Amino acid sequence: MEGQIWFLSRSLQLTGFQAYKLRVTHLYQLKQHNILASVGEDEEGINPLVCPQVKIWNLEKRDGGNPLCTRIFPAIPGTEPTVVSCLTVHENLNFMAIGFTDGSVTLNKGDITRDRHSKTQILHKGNYPVTGLAFRQAGKTTHLFVVTTENVQSYIVSGKDYPRVELDTHGCGLRCSALSDPSQDLQFIVAGDECVYLYQPDERGPCFAFEGHKLIAHWFRGYLVIVSRDRKVSPKSEFTSRDSQSSDKQILNIYDLCNKFIAYSAVFEDVVDVLAEWGSLYVLTRDGRVHALQEKDTQTKLEMLFKKNLFEMAINLAKSQHLDSDGLAQIFMQYGDHLYSKGNHDGAVQQYIRTIGKLEPSYVIRKFLDAQRIHNLTAYLQTLHRQSLANADHTTLLLNCYTKLKDSSKLEEFIKTKSESEVHFDVETAIKVLRQAGYYSHALYLAENHAHHEWYLKIQLEDIKNYQEALRYIGKLPFEQAESNMKRYGKILMHHIPEQTTQLLKGLCTDYRPSLEGRGDKEAPGCRANSEEFIPIFANNPRELKAFLEHMSEVQPDSPQGIYDTLLELRLQNWAHEKDPQVKEKLHAEAISLLKSGRFCNVFDKALVLCQMHDFQDGVLYLYEQGKLFQQIMHYHMQHEQYRQVIAVCERHGEQEPSLWEQALSYFARKEEDCKEYMAAVLKHIENKNLMPPLLVVQTLAHNSTATLSVIRDYLVQKLQKQSQQIAQDELRVRRYREETTRIRQEIQELKASPKIFQKTKCSICNSALELPSVHFLCGHSFHQHCFESYSESDADCPTCLPENRKVMDMIRAQEQKRDLHDQFQHQLKCSNDSFSVIADYFGRGVFNKLTLLTDPPTARLTTGLEAGLQRDLLMHSRRGT
């Protein structure tokens, strides 16, 4: 009242400064800026009323120790006398509104801290005193609420025309309005004597019937603070004169509008104002005292509510205080325990449901299992599954509850979800429980819809025994699943429905496409399984096995070898056990045809064993021939004394294996009966091919007591004649070689002892007359030097003799390399018709020479080396002469 503004710090230290000369009437401290707006009086006006001034203070800056005043301007825009009733400033510093007792409102638009950027205009005129103002920001739109003693209205001040909306025809007294925080959607609160009203910018919101004559309304941290007294006094009388107010005790109520309870209530004497700072409320009373009201922490509040069993209120409070989910779950659990102890099981389970995800489900399940409350337990477990937090044990328990209650409708509703994403339980566990409880149709539904093929087939085959349906189901499966399930259940299906199972296997192993009842892609390439893997399925069904194998061999020629092996074995068995000659002949032809199909080249031994096991001789002989086992063919005919077949085998395969003739001769030689005809045929062939020495032939036939000399007389005569002719030819060749050797030795001696005279007159290359310089060789060839240099490959070799000499040297080197080739010698000795010539050839190469070590002294070795070199040069006839 003396023009001072006082500051009270948190440590309750009081400081102040002189802001006005007369008095201060209104203050407004911005929340987001350290800016203070004040209205006061510095001097008397022309009229009896004083002229109020508005001052803007920057509390961060100082001017002589006092806050810096950045702007001063008159509060009343015109000359009409009036009194400032209320003041408000927008947090963005661009709007300031001042209300007056004559019902007018001025709007200062622009930067309120500067004169140049600010513009003042009258926004509202009315007949009733303005008792409250408040700015509300919604996006880019700024509203101004104006309340008088008789009405409430709002303006849009962010535009140009400032459109007005009449909100209500009820007003309030001074300091009985406030703006809520976002928890109440920034609604404008008007505290009338009858009710407390909340307003949006365009309409009235909810109202609360709080009794008592309202003196002060304030908003603090989600609470509505109301100071009132029971004795009703007209707002006008309050506005006109404070002296008329009695000193009755006043009631301070703090309401939690969200949770709808009174958070605090107390009686004070003569409240001046209620202030909010430092997280507390301060109540200033006329006796000069300041009462601090500190809000209890959330946990303390909750404990107070718990003691009074006000759990619903505690839940609402926790939500409004944004308590975390763990804290809420703890409240729900305590509430559920309270209801459970009171016997309200239905209410308790609803609270326990709200703890799902935080509280261990076994805590709840144990309670309701003990109490035999299956309905409540079912509700809890349903919610647990719906939130996808159930495990296999929970699924088992829920399904057992359904089956105990015999509630088929709930059971179907639980399992018959529309899509895989809506399944909130372990499907396999559900199938097991339903199967165990005898709900086969439900278990089949789950297995089919969730692609648990193994379970579907187990139930169909082991429980329901519906083999046709199981086989149909396998036919609808994708290739991999169809293949694996046929391997697993094929024997059971083959035992009960062999024909249908065989048909499915045929398709599975050739060109499989799932039977999707017209929805499949007929043009897509099919898959095929390994048919050999399904043969064990037919263990007790030979007729179906034969049909399957023959189908595979016809439709798919490249079937695995096991198919043909099994088919051969099956045909041989049928042939061996068949008594009807005609049928047996047919089976014989089928077996031979299969052997000749060329499918047993790589498994010759296996096919041969099968034929021998079933004594299928034609097949054995065919396989012997295909495997080039001519000795076995010969042995077979010898065992059965089939002489003509023995000769036929020798004639047919003797070229490939000449020893057959020798075996035939030995065979016939051991026979005591007359076999002269066959022996003569054998001897003729042995003579033509020179297969055996005559002495060996005689020794072989000596074993036959019936064979006479006349049998081999022609053979021996022809053989001796041929040997006589060969001896004469060999003697002639020996005589010629001796003469050639004598001539060469004489020539070598002449070259060693006598000078060589070169009498050539023409070049051996160009046939032109020789001219010096020329080149002469001991072989007798002479060359022009330029011809020799042009055509020769080396200076030491005669160009004319070089090709022939090179052949000789290559032969010598080859002989030296092959001296110890024992295997090759043995092979040639065995295969040659003339073994003696092979041995003589190897003697000539020096293969059988004894190895001699040279241990002579160096000089002797040098002389020997020179002599060896001279011999080599003489042999090549290419030593260069000048």
Number of C-alpha atoms within 10 A of each C-alpha: 12 12 17 16 16 12 12 10 9 9 6 8 8 10 10 12 13 14 23 22 14 18 19 21 18 15 17 15 15 16 10 9 13 12 20 18 22 21 26 26 23 17 14 12 12 10 10 8 11 17 21 26 20 20 23 21 23 20 14 10 14 12 9 7 8 15 19 15 19 15 15 17 13 14 24 23 11 10 9 8 14 18 18 24 23 24 23 22 22 18 17 14 17 16 23 25 24 24 29 24 20 18 21 23 26 20 20 21 18 18 16 25 20 13 13 9 11 15 14 17 13 15 18 16 15 13 12 18 26 31 27 27 27 22 23 21 15 10 6 7 11 17 23 26 26 27 32 26 23 17 16 24 20 26 22 20 19 17 11 7 10 15 12 18 15 15 20 15 12 17 26 26 29 24 19 25 30 24 24 21 15 10 13 14 12 19 22 29 25 26 33 24 24 15 17 22 21 22 23 18 23 14 13 16 14 10 15 13 12 17 15 20 24 30 27 21 27 22 19 18 14 18 21 22 23 26 26 25 20 14 13 12 17 13 21 14 13 15 15 10 9 9 9 10 11 10 12 12 15 21 22 22 20 22 20 18 15 14 17 12 12 14 16 14 14 10 14 17 14 17 24 17 17 20 15 15 9 8 11 14 18 18 18 19 16 13 10 9 12 17 13 14 13 11 14 9 8 14 13 11 15 20 14 13 17 18 9 9 14 14 20 15 16 24 21 15 21 21 16 14 11 11 14 10 14 13 16 20 21 15 22 25 24 18 24 26 20 17 18 18 11 10 11 13 21 16 15 23 26 18 22 23 22 18 23 21 16 14 17 10 19 9 11 22 22 12 16 19 12 9 12 11 14 19 16 20 23 22 15 24 25 22 17 23 19 15 15 15 15 22 14 14 12 22 23 19 17 26 26 18 18 19 18 11 14 11 12 13 9 16 18 13 9 18 19 15 14 9 9 9 7 12 18 21 23 17 18 16 17 25 26 16 19 21 18 11 14 13 15 19 14 19 24 22 16 22 21 16 15 14 14 15 19 16 19 22 25 15 20 21 19 11 12 13 14 13 19 15 13 20 23 14 18 23 23 15 18 14 19 11 16 23 23 14 17 22 15 13 18 21 20 16 21 21 15 13 14 18 15 15 23 20 13 17 22 21 18 23 22 19 13 21 22 21 15 11 7 7 8 11 11 10 7 8 10 16 16 18 20 14 20 18 14 20 16 13 21 19 13 12 14 11 12 18 22 17 15 22 24 15 14 22 16 10 12 13 11 11 19 16 15 15 21 23 20 17 21 23 17 18 17 24 16 17 23 15 10 14 10 9 10 10 13 16 13 12 19 20 13 16 24 18 12 19 23 15 11 10 18 20 14 10 12 15 13 12 22 20 12 19 23 13 12 16 13 18 12 13 24 21 20 17 22 18 16 15 13 14 14 21 17 14 20 23 15 17 17 16 9 9 13 13 17 11 16 24 20 13 20 25 15 12 17 17 12 11 14 15 17 22 25 18 17 22 21 18 19 24 24 17 15 12 12 13 16 17 9 16 22 16 13 21 23 14 16 21 16 8 12 14 17 15 11 17 9 10 20 13 12 17 22 15 15 19 12 15 21 12 11 10 15 19 11 13 17 18 10 11 15 12 11 11 11 11 10 12 12 11 11 12 11 11 11 12 11 11 12 11 10 11 12 11 12 13 11 11 12 15 11 12 13 13 8 9 8 14 8 15 10 14 13 16 21 19 15 11 11 12 12 18 13 8 10 16 22 22 20 19 20 16 22 26 28 23 16 11 15 21 14 9 12 14 12 11 12 13 18 28 19 16 15 17 10 10 17 12 11 14 13 11 13 12 11 12 16 13 11 15 16 13 10 11 9 11 16 12 10 15 16 12 9 12 14 12 13 10 12 17 16 11 12 16 13 12 16 16 20 12 11 7 8 6 6 7 8 10 8 9 9 11 13 12 11 13 12 12 12 12 12 13 14 14 17 17 15 19 19 23 18 17 15 9
